[in-house]
Amino acid sequence: MASRPRITAARVLAGAACAMLLPAVSQASAPGHQAPRLSHHAAIRTVRHGAVAGELIVRFAPGVGAARRAHAAAVAGVSLRRWLGTRGLWLVHVRPGRTAARAARALERSRGVRWAQPNRYVSLNATTPDDPMFAQDWGLDNTGQSVQSATGTADADIDAPEAWDQTTGSANVVVGVVDTGVDYTHADLAANIWTNPGETGGGKESNGVDDDGNGYVDDWHGWNFGLGTNDPIDLVGHGTHVAGTIGAAGDNGTGVAGVNWNVQIMPLRVADANGALSDAGVAAAFAYAGRMGAQVVNASLGGSYTSSAELAAINGAPNTLFVVSAGNSNQNIKTTAVSPCTLPAANVVCVGATGPTDARASFSNYAPTQVDIAAPGVNILSTLPGDQYGYYNGTSMASPHVAGVAALVFAAYPTRSVAAVEAAILNGADRKTALTTYFASGRRLNAAGALAVAAIPPPDAALASPSSVTAASATLNATVNPHGRAATWLFNWGLTSAYTSHTSQKVTAAATSDLPVAAPLTGLVPDQTYHYELVVTTLSGVTTTGDATFTTPGAAPIVTTGTAYWTYQTQALVAGTVNARNAATTYWFEYGPTAAYGSETDDLPLDGGVKAVPVYGNITGLASHTTYHFRMVAQNAFGTAYGADRAFTTP
């Protein structure tokens, strides 16, 4: 471990000795705060199941305006309550006398409605806290100390001191905490609380005006999506505990240190007056964080279903990394939906929990595919409302360790993409044999390792012009600089920039200069424009080039002469096939008593296609008992094709 100023046991104990006394949370001084007070013990145990009565979440298709939304709502017997911050996503109220299920079916029958689903309750992924015994944050630096009567294993931690030798965070990095709120007045958090520059100064905090035009009035330091107010104060404790792990001010002589000593924590409360959380509130908070520039969001919560609303909000914020908890049911969730953990989004990292000996926490959900990584989540000491401290257990406590490391990486390397930061976290973690059957990476978080991987730039990639382009084939070319790491690469290609195909994945050498790469394509269509891109992956991230195109040259049609389908004494119907090769084509049959032919059927048009289609020609004016020769002929702008000679004899 590095030699540096450290948080001593005496300093932690001084702040944590009475953490579990938990006096009533005092009223905050923020403008507009009118939330009722809750005792910590009552609120943390508030669990709601099922769905919010009389509410649905609806996704309208792009381009559906206010009039069409209002018409669909009226027909279905619902009223539009509020926009959830992502295009087309709305919370609606079901009118009295109509069931939510019936209203959902009616909405989904309306033109312009993609889906409608219940506004389900979401639960927090944390257990109640334990009494504090030792004021040592083993998850950041494990020396083998005993915490809550459990003896740890030295270095079973995230190597925070080694990471702090490189960076202790940056006020330019914003982390959204989607939770029960944050005690933004806490002595260990106040210096690191985000303020909205568009709603701060000159009385903007409480002037009742949406000064920055984002749809939220006086949201000067976040929003309370549970109550619809501008005050995201935490009356429960869970969100404040999460926030402290991410960014309790460090080296300030007070309490604990977060993974980041310096960061901006964006409080986004999604708990209502009873401590209950809803799917709609979580989705709206996700969308808000993305729109307001949060590079990272921590969501230590989840529900046992697939949330299309949360997925829409996450997909609408591609420049935000969503770090979420796996849940505390000790279940393999490989085939179980747990939102947002199992949502199919590239910018989601799902986190399980480990204890102080690097074993999986007994309560932690797991899955060798869906749960990406593990982090400390047992006996975690952090901030609680009212300048208090305490220990919590849960994957809720593991997730903010990962979110905190993501913020450290963004602080040290602000130009890194979300994909590159995610790759640094996963590939810089410590591989643990005991975790390989539980988590996709088989690893436990390591902050110093993430920074080490992030220090290596993602691979460079540049497209070159295709070569050997024919009507049916081409070779795609590019260069790759993997910056000293082996890189895997492939081309995505297709008729649009959505692509539909890809080349086989290949590996480069571990070079520090540009390497040429090439991949052949076959089965192409003549006179057709194709799109392609190159995707290169190393341990330090993924680089995708921009979209490029090439066009195959046109080609003459392909023809096959068939047989005489039927013959009469003076007439015959002959057959063949034509592949127009993607160009407008004309076809006919030549015929005569010899292979010199001399006569032909009428020209007939054929739309440009890419498959051989059967065609027919009617030959008249023949003599009986006579042998005739014939062949198929087709022509387009790129050439003329002739089929083989065939013969038939009239009866």
Order of alpha helices (4+ residues) and beta strands (2+ residues): alpha-alpha-beta-alpha-beta-beta-alpha-beta-beta-beta-alpha-beta-beta-alpha-beta-beta-alpha-beta-beta-alpha-beta-beta-beta-beta-beta-alpha-alpha-beta-beta-alpha-beta-beta-beta-beta-beta-beta-beta-beta-beta-beta-beta-beta-beta-beta-beta-beta-beta-beta
